[in-house]
Amino acid sequence: MIATCGSARRSLARAFADRDAGPVLLFVEGSAGLGKTHLLRELADLPETPDVARLWWRCGAEGALPEEEEDKVWREPTLLLVDDVHRADEDELRLLRRVLAGLEPGSAAAVTYRPEELPVPGMPLGGSAMTYPFRLTVLRHRLAPWDEERVRRAAAETLGESCTAEAVSALRERTGGVPRAVVDLLAMLREQRPAFTGTAAEVAAAGVPTRLAELVLSRTYALSPAHRPLVWAAAVLDGPATRDELIAVAGLGAVPGSDALLRALESAALAELGEGRYGFAVPLAAAAVRDTVPGPVRQDLHRRAARALSRGQPVAWAAVGEHHRAAGEYRGWLRAVEKAAESAASSGRHQEAITLLERTLATPGIPPQARARLAPLLARNAVTGLRSDQTVEVLEQIVRDADLPPAVRGELRLDLGLMLSNQMGRFEEGWRVLEVAAAELREVRSVLAARAMAALVTPYWPGASLDVHRGWLIKAVAAADDSGDDAMRTAVLANHVGLAMSWADPEAWDLVERLPVQSTDPACVRQAARGLCNAADSAVWLGFYRRVDGLLTEGRELATRSGAPYTEHSASGTRLLQEFWTGQWLGLAKRCEEFVADTADMPFLSSDAYVVRGLLAVAQGDWGEARSWLSQRGTFGTENLPVPLGATAAGAVIRLTLARQEVADAAEQARAAWTVVAEKGVWPWAAELAPWAVEALARAGDTATAHSMVRDFAQGLGEADAPAARAALAWSRAVLAENEALAEGRPDGLLPAAESYRKAAAAYAELPRPYSQALTTECAGRCVLAADAAGGGGEAGDGGSDENPSGSATRAAPAGSAGPASPARPTGSADPASPPGPACDRAATASAIAELESCAQQFTDLGAVWDATRARALLRTRQPAKKGRPPGRPSHSDQLSPREAEVAQLASSGLTNREIAATLHLSPRTVEQHIAGAMRKTGALSRRDLAHRL
C-alpha cells in the first residue's frame, strides 16, 4: 500500500543503463513508518536490472556482510540494498564505508535510515566524513508523508463504502500522513465492531496502533525521569506548542526545561513541527503517552496547560476549557466554554459554538446558574446558524427546568419557537411556543418580548390569518419602540417588510427602503439582510422578477458580512424559485440537488429546492420523481411547508393527478389546499394553485365551488399590485370558461376562453415567465382548434384512424392535465343535442396552429419533454396533411417513427401506457404497439433499457 518513489527508481535505473557510467549511491531518508523498507523491496524488483545481482544488508540485525558477498560487489554489477543504517555499530559502518567506496561501474546502492536516530545528525555513515570516490554519484532522497488523496486511496482500498471524506480527513490529521500509521489504523477500523461507518468520532475513538504506541513509549521512557515531564506536557497539549508552553506545562524551570526539550528531540520522542513549535511527529502518538501518565500528575499538567494557554493571544478558549475540565476545575471549564462560544459567535462560526454548547449542556450535573448562562447562548447561535436536532432536544429539556429564572426561560422558549418554525418546519408547535414566550417575556424583558412578537408577525406559516399577523405587528412595533433597541426595531421592520410584501401592501417598497443597510451595528446589519431577503422572496411570489436580483445580491452580501448563514441559505432557495419561473432551467435540476445535499442536516431550509426539482420533473414527464421531490422525499410533512410553497407543490400534485385521470382525487386535493390559502388570506399566494384547483373542480362537475374560488381569488386580490397573481387569475377564468363551454356543449364559448388564455399568456410574457406563457398559449390554441372542429372546420391530421376516427380534435384537458375530460362530459365534438357552433375562419385556425408550433418549440427549448410531446400530439391531430405526400404512412422500417419516438420518450420517463395514451390522445393498445416497435428497433430489453437506448 506504500507507493514507490518514482525519482528513486529513475536514479538507480540510470546507473544500470550505461555500464561505463560511474556507480550510484542513493541515501533514502525517512522517519519511522514512512516506508523505507517497502521502498527497498520495490527497488529490488527494478525491471531495468534483470541481470544484476541483489544483495540485502539489514544493519544491526544480520551482522557484517559475508566476505564472499563483499567480493561480489567488487567483481560484478550489483544492486546493494542497505536497510536501517542508523542501527549499525562502528564495525558495521567501517565495513559499509569500504564496500560503498569500492562500488564498480554498473553497480548501485540504496541506503535507508531514520534521520532522528542517527548518532551524528545528518551523517548516516558515521561521525567522520567519508571520502567518496570521484566516479561515485551520491544522491539523497527524503520520503514524505502521504497527502490526503493518497490517504483516501488507501482508505478506499481497506474500508470500501465506509471511506467517507470525513474519515479520510480525520485519518490524515491523526496520523500526520505517515504511511505505517495510516495502514495500521485502517486495519483497526476494518476490524471495528460495530462496523465502522465513516465518522471522525469513530477514527478518534479507535485508539493507537500497537506499533506506533510501542515506538513512542520506548523513546519517551528512554529519557531520564527528570526530562520525561516535558514529553508528558506535549502529550497533554496535544498539538504544536512553543518551548515556553512546554516548559510551563511540565512545571520545569527555564534551564532544566530547555535541557529536557533538547534530550526529547535527540531521542526523537518529540519533533520540531514548525519554526519554534514542537510536538509528536504522529499526532496520534500523544494519546499513547498521555494514557501512561499517572492520574494526579496528568491533572496537574492539565491545570498548568489551562493557565499557560490563557496567556496566549488570541486565547484558545475551547482548549482552555478542555484542560480545566480534565483538571477537575469545573467552574473554570464552564467559564472558558462560555467565552469560547461567544468568540465563535462573534466571528460567525455559529456551528462551532453550537457543537461546543450542546456537548457541555448535555453533561450531567451542570449547575443551574451555568445552565442559565449557557442555554440562551446556545439558542441564539442555533437560531442564527444552522440547527442540529440535538439542539432542539436540549432546549426542550431546559425550558422545563423549574429552577431557571423566568426571564431566562422565556428567552429560551422564544429561541425554541423560532427554531421549530424556521429551521424545522414544525409551525404549529413553534407558534404555540412563541405565544407562550411572548406572554412570559412581556413583564420582564421588553426587548425579547418584541422579538417574540416580531416572530409572530411572519405570515408564511399555515394556520393564523393575515389579520392575526397584523395584530401582532402592532404589538411588536410598540414593544420595540419601548425597548429603545435599534437592532430590535430593525428586526421588527424586517418582519414588517415580509408581511407587507406578501399581500402587496402599497407601502411595502417604502418599508424596504427604510432598512438600515448602512448601519455599523452588526446586529442591525444582520436584521437588514434578513429584511432584504424577505423582500426578495415575496417579490418572487408577486412576480417582480426583475427586482429580485438586486435585493438578493445586497441581502446576501450583508448576511455574509454579519455572519447570518441561515439568511444566506434561504436566499439561495429564493434564487432557485426565481430561476424556475423565469425559465433559467439549464443545470437547474443539478443546482437543486446540490442545494439539498448541502443542507442535508436542515431539510426544511431546502424546501424551495425540493419543490423546484419536483416542478422540473413534472415538466419532464418524470412523474415518479416528481411526486418524490414534491413530497420533500419524506424529510418532513408537506403540510408544514410555508403557505406559498405548499400551494405551489399542491398545484403540481393536482396537475399530476388530473393527468392520470383521477379527477375525484384531484378535486379533493384542490379543496384541501385551497382551504389553507383561504384561511391565511394572503391571496397572491394562490397564484400557483388556482388554475389547477379550478380545473380539478370544474372537471369533477363542482362548478359552483370552482366559481367561488375564482370569485374569492379576484376579491382577495382587489387592486393589489401582484402581477403573477393577476396572470393566474386570468388563467383561472379561462379554465372555467373552457370547461363550462365544453360541459354545456357550447363550442362558441371556446373562443372567449381562448382570448382569456391569451390575456394570461400576455401577462406572463411581461413578467417574464416563459413556461407559464407557453402553457396558457397552448391552451388558447387548443380552444380555437376545438371550436373549429366542433363547427365542422379543419382537416384531419396524420394521427391515424385508431387515434381519432372522426378526424375531429378530442377534448384535451387544459395545458398540463394531459387527459381528456371525465367520462361524464363530451370528449370530442359538441353535444349531439346542441346545434354545431360556427367554424373558426381559416386565419384563426392557422394562427392557433402557429401558436401550438411555437409552444412546442418553447417547451423543447426549456427541456419540458412532456409538455412538448403533448403539444406536438395535439398539432398532429389538427395539422392538414402535407400536399404531395404519397398515399399511406411513411416507411420507418429501421428507424423510430415520430410517434414511436414520442411514445418511447414518455415511456422512458416512467409514464404508464394509460398516462401516455391520455397525453398523446391515443388508445392504450396503440401505445403498447408503439412501445413494442420502439423496443424492437432499438434492441431494448425493457422500458428502463429503452431510456438508455434512446
PAKOL-39422 format. One line per 4 residues: number of its first residue (from 0); their letters; for each residue x, y, z of C-alpha. Coordinates in steps of 0.5 Angstrom, whole numbers, plus 500, padded with zeros to 3 digits. Each point is the difference from the previous one (the first is absolute). Layout:
! PAKOL-39422
NUM = a = X Y Z; ...
END
This chain:
! PAKOL-39422
0 = miat = 500 500 500; 506 505 500; 502 503 494; 506 499 496
4 = cgsa = 504 507 500; 501 501 492; 506 504 501; 504 495 504
8 = rrsl = 498 494 494; 503 505 495; 506 502 504; 502 492 500
12 = araf = 498 498 494; 505 506 497; 505 496 503; 499 494 496
16 = adrd = 498 503 494; 507 501 498; 506 495 502; 505 505 499
20 = agpv = 497 505 505; 502 501 507; 496 497 505; 495 503 504
24 = llfv = 499 500 508; 493 502 502; 498 502 507; 493 500 502
28 = egsa = 498 504 506; 493 499 504; 498 500 507; 497 494 503
32 = glgk = 494 497 496; 501 504 493; 501 493 496; 508 500 499
36 = thll = 500 492 501; 494 500 495; 504 504 495; 506 496 500
40 = rela = 495 494 498; 498 503 494; 507 503 498; 502 492 501
44 = dlpe = 495 499 494; 502 505 495; 498 498 493; 506 503 497
48 = tpdv = 505 496 504; 499 492 498; 507 498 500; 502 504 506
52 = arlw = 502 496 507; 496 503 506; 503 500 507; 496 501 506
56 = wrcg = 503 503 506; 496 502 507; 504 504 504; 500 498 508
60 = aega = 497 493 498; 503 496 496; 508 501 502; 505 502 495
64 = lpee = 500 499 492; 503 493 499; 507 500 497; 498 497 493
68 = eedk = 494 505 499; 504 506 502; 505 497 494; 494 499 495
72 = vwre = 498 507 501; 507 502 497; 500 495 495; 493 500 496
76 = ptll = 494 505 499; 497 500 507; 494 504 503; 501 500 507
80 = lvdd = 494 502 505; 502 502 507; 495 501 505; 500 504 506
84 = vhra = 507 502 500; 498 504 507; 500 494 503; 508 498 498
88 = dede = 505 500 505; 507 502 499; 503 494 497; 494 499 495
92 = lrll = 501 508 498; 507 499 498; 498 494 496; 495 503 497
96 = rrvl = 504 506 498; 505 496 497; 495 496 496; 497 506 497
100 = agle = 507 503 499; 501 494 495; 494 500 496; 502 499 493
104 = pgsa = 496 503 494; 494 497 498; 498 499 508; 496 504 504
108 = aavt = 498 500 508; 494 503 503; 501 501 508; 494 502 504
112 = yrpe = 500 503 507; 496 504 505; 503 507 501; 497 500 507
116 = elpv = 504 494 502; 507 502 497; 505 500 505; 503 506 497
120 = pgmp = 494 505 497; 501 500 492; 506 495 500; 497 493 498
124 = lggs = 506 496 499; 503 503 507; 503 506 503; 507 500 496
128 = amty = 499 503 493; 500 495 494; 505 501 494; 495 498 495
132 = pfrl = 504 497 493; 500 505 495; 496 496 495; 494 499 505
136 = tvlr = 494 503 499; 497 502 507; 492 502 501; 495 501 505
140 = hrla = 493 499 500; 495 502 506; 494 496 501; 494 504 501
144 = pwde = 493 498 504; 494 499 496; 496 505 497; 492 500 501
148 = ervr = 499 497 494; 505 494 501; 497 499 507; 493 500 496
152 = raaa = 502 495 495; 503 495 506; 493 501 504; 496 498 494
156 = etlg = 504 494 499; 499 498 507; 493 503 502; 496 500 494
160 = esct = 494 503 500; 502 503 507; 505 504 497; 497 507 501
164 = aeav = 503 507 499; 499 501 508; 504 493 502; 506 502 495
168 = salr = 501 507 503; 500 497 507; 505 495 498; 504 505 496
172 = ertg = 500 504 506; 501 495 506; 506 496 496; 503 506 497
176 = gvpr = 500 496 494; 506 495 502; 498 494 496; 501 495 505
180 = avvd = 496 503 505; 494 501 495; 501 493 498; 500 497 507
184 = llam = 494 505 502; 496 498 494; 501 493 502; 497 501 507
188 = lreq = 494 504 497; 499 494 495; 499 495 506; 496 505 504
192 = rpaf = 493 497 503; 495 503 499; 502 501 493; 504 507 498
196 = tgta = 495 505 497; 505 505 498; 499 506 505; 506 504 503
200 = aeva = 498 498 507; 501 492 498; 507 502 498; 502 504 506
204 = aagv = 497 494 505; 504 494 496; 506 501 504; 507 500 499
208 = ptrl = 503 494 496; 505 496 504; 506 501 495; 499 508 501
212 = aelv = 499 499 507; 506 496 502; 505 504 496; 498 507 503
216 = lsrt = 499 497 507; 507 497 499; 503 507 498; 497 503 506
220 = yals = 502 495 505; 507 500 498; 500 507 503; 502 502 507
224 = pahr = 495 501 505; 502 507 500; 499 501 493; 493 496 499
228 = plvw = 495 505 502; 502 504 494; 497 495 496; 494 499 504
232 = aaav = 499 507 499; 500 499 493; 495 495 500; 495 504 505
236 = ldgp = 501 506 495; 498 495 494; 503 505 495; 506 504 497
240 = atrd = 502 504 506; 505 505 502; 506 499 504; 498 504 506
244 = elia = 493 497 500; 503 493 500; 505 502 506; 494 504 504
248 = vagl = 495 494 499; 506 495 502; 501 504 506; 507 501 499
252 = gavp = 505 506 500; 503 503 494; 506 497 500; 498 493 502
256 = gsda = 494 500 495; 505 502 495; 504 495 501; 494 495 500
260 = llra = 498 502 494; 507 499 496; 500 493 503; 493 499 498
264 = lesa = 502 502 493; 506 496 500; 497 494 502; 494 501 494
268 = alae = 495 500 506; 498 507 497; 501 503 494; 500 507 497
272 = lgeg = 494 501 496; 501 507 498; 504 506 502; 500 500 507
276 = rygf = 495 495 501; 501 493 503; 495 494 501; 500 493 497
280 = avpl = 501 498 493; 494 496 500; 494 504 504; 497 493 502
284 = aaaa = 506 498 504; 498 506 505; 495 495 503; 504 494 501
288 = vrdt = 505 505 504; 494 503 504; 497 494 502; 506 498 503
292 = vpgp = 501 506 505; 497 499 507; 493 503 501; 503 505 505
296 = vrqd = 506 502 496; 495 501 494; 495 504 504; 506 505 502
300 = lhrr = 502 500 493; 493 502 497; 500 505 505; 506 504 498
304 = aara = 498 499 493; 494 504 501; 504 505 503; 505 500 495
308 = lsrg = 495 501 494; 496 505 504; 506 505 499; 500 499 492
312 = qpva = 498 505 495; 494 498 498; 498 496 505; 498 493 498
316 = waav = 494 500 505; 498 493 498; 506 497 501; 501 503 507
320 = gehh = 493 498 502; 502 492 498; 506 501 504; 496 503 506
324 = raag = 495 494 500; 506 495 499; 503 503 506; 493 500 504
328 = eyrg = 500 507 500; 492 500 498; 499 508 501; 506 502 496
332 = wlra = 497 495 495; 494 503 499; 502 507 500; 505 498 495
336 = veka = 494 497 496; 496 506 500; 506 504 498; 502 495 494
340 = aesa = 492 500 498; 500 508 500; 506 501 496; 498 495 495
344 = assg = 493 503 499; 503 507 499; 504 498 494; 495 496 497
348 = rhqe = 502 493 502; 493 498 503; 500 493 498; 507 499 504
352 = aitl = 496 504 506; 494 495 500; 504 494 500; 504 502 506
356 = lert = 494 503 504; 496 493 498; 505 496 503; 501 504 506
360 = latp = 493 501 502; 499 492 499; 505 499 505; 496 498 507
364 = gipp = 501 504 506; 500 507 497; 499 505 505; 493 504 499
368 = qara = 504 507 499; 504 497 495; 495 497 496; 496 507 500
372 = rlap = 506 503 497; 502 495 495; 493 498 498; 498 506 497
376 = llar = 507 501 496; 498 493 497; 493 502 498; 503 507 497
380 = navt = 505 496 496; 495 495 498; 495 505 497; 505 504 496
384 = glrs = 504 494 498; 499 493 497; 496 496 505; 501 493 503
388 = dqtv = 494 495 502; 504 499 507; 500 508 501; 492 500 500
392 = evle = 500 494 505; 505 503 504; 496 507 500; 493 496 501
396 = qivr = 503 497 507; 503 506 502; 493 504 500; 497 495 504
400 = dadl = 505 502 506; 496 503 505; 507 503 503; 501 504 494
404 = ppav = 498 508 501; 494 502 497; 504 505 495; 505 494 498
408 = rgel = 494 495 499; 496 505 496; 507 501 495; 501 493 499
412 = rldl = 493 499 499; 500 505 495; 506 497 496; 497 493 500
416 = glml = 494 503 497; 504 503 495; 504 494 498; 494 496 500
420 = snqm = 497 505 495; 505 502 496; 505 494 500; 496 494 501
424 = grfe = 493 502 497; 496 498 506; 496 506 499; 494 498 505
428 = egwr = 505 498 505; 504 506 499; 494 505 500; 498 498 507
432 = vlev = 506 500 503; 501 507 497; 494 503 503; 502 497 507
436 = aaae = 506 503 499; 497 507 499; 496 500 506; 506 497 504
440 = lrev = 504 506 498; 495 506 500; 501 501 507; 507 499 501
444 = rsvl = 504 502 493; 497 504 495; 506 499 495; 499 493 500
448 = aara = 492 501 500; 501 504 494; 504 494 497; 495 495 501
452 = maal = 494 505 498; 504 501 493; 501 493 499; 492 499 500
456 = vtpy = 500 505 495; 503 496 495; 494 497 495; 503 494 497
460 = wpga = 498 495 505; 493 497 499; 495 501 505; 499 507 502
464 = sldv = 496 505 496; 503 506 497; 496 505 505; 503 496 505
468 = hrgw = 507 501 498; 498 508 499; 498 500 507; 507 497 503
472 = lika = 503 505 495; 497 506 504; 502 497 507; 507 498 497
476 = vaaa = 501 508 498; 498 502 507; 505 496 503; 506 501 496
480 = ddsg = 499 508 501; 499 499 507; 507 496 501; 504 505 496
484 = ddam = 504 495 497; 502 501 493; 501 493 498; 493 498 502
488 = rtav = 497 506 497; 503 497 493; 498 493 502; 493 502 500
492 = lanh = 501 504 494; 503 494 496; 494 496 502; 495 506 498
496 = vgla = 503 500 493; 499 493 500; 493 501 502; 498 506 495
500 = mswa = 503 497 494; 497 493 501; 493 503 499; 503 506 495
504 = dpea = 499 506 505; 501 506 496; 504 503 506; 505 493 499
508 = wdlv = 505 503 496; 501 506 504; 501 496 506; 506 496 496
512 = erlp = 503 507 499; 500 501 508; 504 494 501; 507 503 503
516 = vqst = 504 496 495; 506 505 502; 500 499 508; 506 499 503
520 = dpac = 497 495 505; 501 493 498; 493 498 504; 497 506 496
524 = vrqa = 503 497 493; 498 493 501; 493 502 501; 500 505 494
528 = argl = 503 494 496; 494 496 502; 495 505 498; 503 501 493
532 = cnaa = 500 492 499; 493 500 503; 498 505 495; 504 496 494
536 = dsav = 496 494 502; 493 504 500; 502 503 493; 501 493 497
540 = wlgf = 493 498 502; 497 507 498; 503 500 493; 505 505 501
544 = yrrv = 506 496 497; 504 506 497; 500 503 507; 503 493 504
548 = dgll = 507 500 497; 502 507 504; 496 498 506; 503 493 501
552 = tegr = 507 503 498; 500 505 505; 497 496 505; 505 494 500
556 = elat = 506 505 500; 497 503 506; 499 493 503; 507 497 499
560 = rsga = 503 506 503; 496 500 506; 500 492 501; 493 498 498
564 = pyte = 501 493 497; 492 499 500; 498 506 497; 506 498 494
568 = hsas = 497 493 499; 493 503 500; 502 505 495; 503 494 496
572 = gtrl = 493 497 500; 496 506 497; 505 500 495; 498 493 497
576 = lqef = 493 502 500; 502 507 496; 504 495 495; 494 496 499
580 = wtgq = 495 505 499; 504 504 495; 502 494 496; 507 499 502
584 = wlgl = 500 492 500; 507 499 497; 503 496 506; 494 502 505
588 = akrc = 499 493 502; 507 499 502; 500 506 504; 494 498 504
592 = eefv = 503 493 501; 507 503 502; 496 505 505; 496 495 503
596 = adta = 507 496 501; 503 506 503; 494 501 505; 499 493 502
600 = dmpf = 500 501 507; 495 505 500; 495 497 494; 495 506 502
604 = lssd = 504 505 497; 501 497 494; 492 499 499; 501 505 494
608 = ayvv = 505 496 496; 495 493 501; 494 504 497; 504 503 494
612 = rgll = 503 493 499; 493 497 500; 497 505 495; 506 499 495
616 = avaq = 499 492 501; 492 501 498; 502 504 494; 505 495 498
620 = gdwg = 495 494 501; 504 497 505; 494 499 505; 502 495 505
624 = ears = 506 505 501; 495 506 500; 496 497 506; 506 498 504
628 = wlsq = 503 507 500; 493 504 501; 499 496 506; 507 502 502
632 = rgtf = 503 493 500; 497 498 507; 504 505 503; 494 504 504
636 = gten = 493 501 499; 498 504 494; 494 502 504; 505 504 504
640 = lpvp = 503 504 493; 500 507 500; 493 502 497; 502 503 493
644 = lgat = 505 494 499; 495 495 503; 495 503 495; 504 499 494
648 = aaga = 502 493 502; 493 498 501; 498 504 493; 505 495 497
652 = virl = 498 494 503; 493 502 498; 502 500 493; 503 493 500
656 = tlar = 494 497 503; 496 503 494; 505 498 495; 499 493 503
660 = qeva = 492 501 499; 499 499 508; 495 506 500; 497 499 506
664 = daae = 506 499 504; 503 507 497; 493 503 502; 501 498 507
668 = qara = 508 503 500; 497 506 497; 495 501 505; 505 499 506
672 = awtv = 506 504 497; 495 506 499; 498 500 507; 507 501 502
676 = vaek = 501 506 496; 493 503 501; 501 499 508; 506 504 499
680 = gvwp = 497 506 496; 507 501 496; 496 500 493; 507 501 496
684 = waae = 502 493 503; 494 497 496; 503 501 493; 504 493 499
688 = lapw = 494 497 503; 494 503 497; 500 498 493; 501 492 501
692 = avea = 495 501 506; 494 503 496; 502 495 494; 499 494 505
696 = lara = 493 502 503; 498 502 493; 501 493 497; 497 497 506
700 = gdta = 494 504 499; 500 504 506; 500 507 496; 497 503 506
704 = tahs = 506 499 504; 504 502 494; 496 507 499; 501 501 507
708 = mvrd = 508 499 500; 500 505 494; 496 505 504; 504 500 506
712 = faqg = 506 500 497; 498 506 496; 497 504 506; 506 498 504
716 = lgea = 505 503 496; 496 506 499; 504 506 497; 507 496 503
720 = dapa = 506 501 495; 501 493 499; 502 498 493; 501 493 501
724 = araa = 493 499 503; 497 504 495; 502 496 495; 498 494 504
728 = laws = 493 503 501; 499 501 492; 503 493 499; 495 497 505
732 = ravl = 494 504 497; 502 497 493; 500 493 503; 493 501 503
736 = aene = 497 503 493; 503 494 496; 497 495 505; 494 503 500
740 = alae = 499 500 493; 502 493 499; 495 498 505; 495 504 497
744 = grpd = 501 498 493; 501 507 498; 506 500 495; 499 507 499
748 = gllp = 502 501 507; 507 497 499; 502 507 496; 499 504 506
752 = aaes = 504 495 504; 506 501 495; 500 507 501; 500 500 507
756 = yrka = 506 495 500; 504 505 495; 499 505 505; 503 496 505
760 = aaay = 506 498 496; 501 507 498; 500 502 508; 505 494 501
764 = aelp = 504 503 494; 501 506 503; 503 497 507; 503 496 496
768 = rpys = 498 493 502; 501 496 493; 498 494 503; 493 502 502
772 = qalt = 500 504 494; 501 494 496; 494 496 504; 495 506 499
776 = teca = 502 501 493; 499 492 499; 493 501 503; 498 505 495
780 = grcv = 502 497 494; 496 493 503; 494 504 501; 500 503 493
784 = laad = 501 493 496; 495 497 505; 495 505 498; 502 500 492
788 = aagg = 499 492 501; 493 500 503; 498 505 495; 502 496 494
792 = ggea = 506 503 498; 507 498 500; 503 494 497; 502 493 502
796 = gdgg = 508 500 502; 504 493 500; 498 498 506; 497 493 498
800 = sden = 493 497 500; 501 497 507; 502 506 503; 494 505 497
804 = psgs = 496 496 496; 495 506 498; 506 505 499; 498 505 505
808 = atra = 504 502 506; 499 496 506; 498 505 506; 507 501 503
812 = apag = 501 502 507; 503 507 502; 507 500 499; 504 495 504
816 = sagp = 494 496 502; 502 495 494; 493 497 500; 493 500 497
820 = aspa = 494 502 504; 497 496 505; 495 495 497; 494 504 503
824 = rptg = 502 505 494; 501 500 493; 507 499 497; 499 501 493
828 = sadp = 495 505 497; 495 504 503; 494 496 503; 496 497 494
832 = aspp = 493 503 503; 503 507 499; 501 503 493; 507 501 498
836 = gpac = 503 506 501; 504 504 494; 506 498 498; 506 505 501
840 = draa = 503 503 494; 506 497 497; 504 506 502; 498 499 507
844 = tasa = 502 492 500; 506 502 496; 502 505 506; 498 494 505
848 = iael = 505 495 496; 506 505 500; 499 501 508; 500 493 501
852 = esca = 506 499 496; 503 506 504; 498 497 506; 503 493 499
856 = qqft = 507 503 498; 500 504 506; 499 494 504; 505 497 497
860 = dlga = 505 505 501; 498 500 507; 501 493 501; 493 499 501
864 = vwda = 499 493 497; 493 498 502; 497 507 498; 504 500 493
868 = trar = 497 493 499; 493 502 502; 500 506 495; 503 496 494
872 = allr = 495 495 501; 494 505 500; 503 503 494; 501 493 496
876 = trqp = 492 499 501; 499 507 497; 505 502 495; 498 499 493
880 = akkg = 503 494 496; 506 503 496; 499 500 493; 504 495 495
884 = rppg = 501 495 505; 498 493 497; 494 496 503; 501 496 506
888 = rpsh = 505 501 506; 508 501 499; 504 495 501; 504 499 506
892 = sdql = 503 493 500; 506 501 503; 499 507 504; 495 502 505
896 = spre = 494 504 497; 499 507 503; 494 497 504; 504 494 502
900 = aeva = 506 505 503; 495 504 504; 497 494 503; 507 497 501
904 = qlas = 502 506 504; 494 501 504; 500 492 502; 508 501 502
908 = sglt = 498 506 504; 495 495 504; 493 501 498; 496 495 499
912 = nrei = 496 498 494; 494 503 502; 503 506 502; 504 500 493
916 = aatl = 493 499 497; 497 506 503; 506 504 499; 500 499 492
920 = hlsp = 493 498 499; 501 493 498; 497 494 503; 504 496 505
924 = rtve = 500 494 495; 503 505 495; 505 502 505; 502 493 501
928 = qhia = 501 498 493; 505 507 499; 504 498 506; 501 493 498
932 = gamr = 502 502 493; 505 505 503; 503 495 504; 501 495 494
936 = ktga = 503 505 496; 505 503 506; 501 493 502; 498 502 507
940 = lsrr = 498 494 505; 496 504 505; 497 507 501; 505 502 504
944 = dlah = 505 498 495; 496 504 495; 502 506 503; 508 498 499
948 = rl = 499 498 493; 497 507 499
END
